[in-house]
């Protein structure tokens, strides 16, 4: 049997409709080589069912090669439960089974296809080009809202206003601020739109004492240091004073209602401008824990005795928020100023939210989830920080996220719910909790290992994984099988982000962190050709390619805080920016790169990878040579339904010294294309022409 010809996936070409409702009938399709199968059956939990061979088009009018394939179909009535299935293919000599990871001699239930009736992800997010902004480091559009030096005291030091935009972040950089803000983002929207960005994902924007803002102080308001300070005043802390009860300037800025409301209004202006441009926005939701500055806890006594604020749980045993936290010592005599509360991973600056003991807290966070995706804010989605950690038990965690999904989708059915998660996410991706995840296991990690041999924090180098194509294919396909197709199509595919080293730095194969190697080491010996290979893969793989701000400009950095360097305005690597712009353009011009099928064409040769994306008449072939020398590569493109004899057009070719989009044709003969690939090169082919 011709195993290479066997194909099926969960895209709209093989599941019709792709996102069916409960009790709807779907048409399932399966592909074999022409006249190769005697029988194809749909295999379900209740038995096997013969599929019917459908008439194929042999006239070539769709630009494909249906003359090489047979397609089998069956109609199946769904109910209200997930439907799991695979295919049995028989000819006179053998029987094979086909699931999410291809053909096998027996049924592997783990790799069965799954359809969840009623589950759909937003169409706008499928294959959307996203851009992650760490606001303080992007652009300073309003110097009047900058955090001042000594404005407050936090984690062993004073807040610091950085006056040199190009300074490397300090090793303990949580308290230093470069001044980036929402006005700065608004000033650069033309740049982002010209780059091709469709969605902005922001690290947290709510009131918080850190530049990363994963220690939320007030979920109801945008931080005025990112927004607008209309009423200023008060004093910074004198040197030697560490009591934030005396940080009157900070208190004025972040508790004054006029500042908070003005900051929310500016945010509304930003969202409206994004929507006017046809762009979307995703906020970061930190709901597992808050910060010690939070008005519910008030460890730093920011809100104590402030008008319009009730006492925090640290301040008084009678606080209305006491049940929001778990106090390890909760006798009345422990108050006032009870420091004995549960912190996430033991950090007293990150109080763990105590959902199980507080229905009031649960309801409030569900309200927050609805609030920001509803008018007048109209945000388009949430990214959920450490989402699997929320609550004290796994059972409660699932219960909460089911409620969260219902609340958010009821307020805005087109909102995306995207979770940070490491490891198998499948128990949360059953159609009733998250839509998708930050795609570490099924994108960032396999791509990083394959192209660089580096771990994503630059903590380890494994030479046996660099260029190990079979490991890459096996790993990425296995992890993709943990996600439903609608989840895969909106998964956040990043090369770098705020938690890991910059991808460009990983290309120098240098193991270590900034505190040991120094920041300059992150810039040394980097390989831009490997970076471009990675960008090609990012923009052509299934999912939502997400650029971490500055990656497109050549920003380097070890893992945090070094990965949080400022965007180098005026010092960009303009060629790399232009390359990103070209690859984003190619991604957006081809429907196959948004929602098409993916099939590995060449996955055995060391450091050589070829795969295809195809949907209807749109067929794209991607070839990667991650070797340090020239390689002749033969690619069986017929597997991607490309005619046996035709010509393909180069869309882009990246090589060691640069890249080219000049017109060039490649001959497909006997279903194969033979190409000479330079060292560390990537080639994208498309544009079929009959021969």
Secondary structure, 3 states (H helix, E strand, C coil): CCHHHCECCCCCCCEECCCCCCCCEEEEEEEEECCCCCEEEEEECCEEEECEEECCCCCCCCCCCHHHEEEEEEEEECCCCCEEEEEEEECCCCEEEEECCEEECCCCHHHCEEECCCCCCCHHHCCCCEEEECHHHCCCCCHHHCCCCCCCEECCEECEECCCCCCCCCCCHHHEECCCCHHHHHHCHHHHHHHCCCEEEECCCEEECCCCCCCEEEEEEECCCCCCCCCCCCCCCCCCCCCHHHCHHHHHHHHCHHHHHHHHHHHHHHHHHHHHCCCEEEEEECCCECCCCCCCCCCCCCCCCCCCCCCCCCCCCCCCCHHHECECCCCHHHCCCCCCECEHHHCCCCEEECHHHCHHHHHHHHHHHHHCCCCCCCCCEEEECCHHHCCCCHHHHHHHHHHHHHHHHHHCCCCEEEECCCCCCHHHCCCCCCCEEECHHHHHHHHHHHHHCECCCCCCECCCCCCCHHHHHHHHHHHHCCCCHHHHCCCEEECCCCCCCCHHHHCCCCCCCHHHHCHHHHHCCCCHHHHHHHHHHHHHCCCEEEEECCHHHCCCCCCCCHHHCCCCCCCCCHHHHHHHHHHHHHHHHCHHHHHCEEEEEECCCCCEEEEEEEECCEEEEEEEECCCCCEEEEECHHHHCCCCCEEEEEEEEEECCEEECCCCEEEEECCEEEEEECCCEEEEEEEEEEC
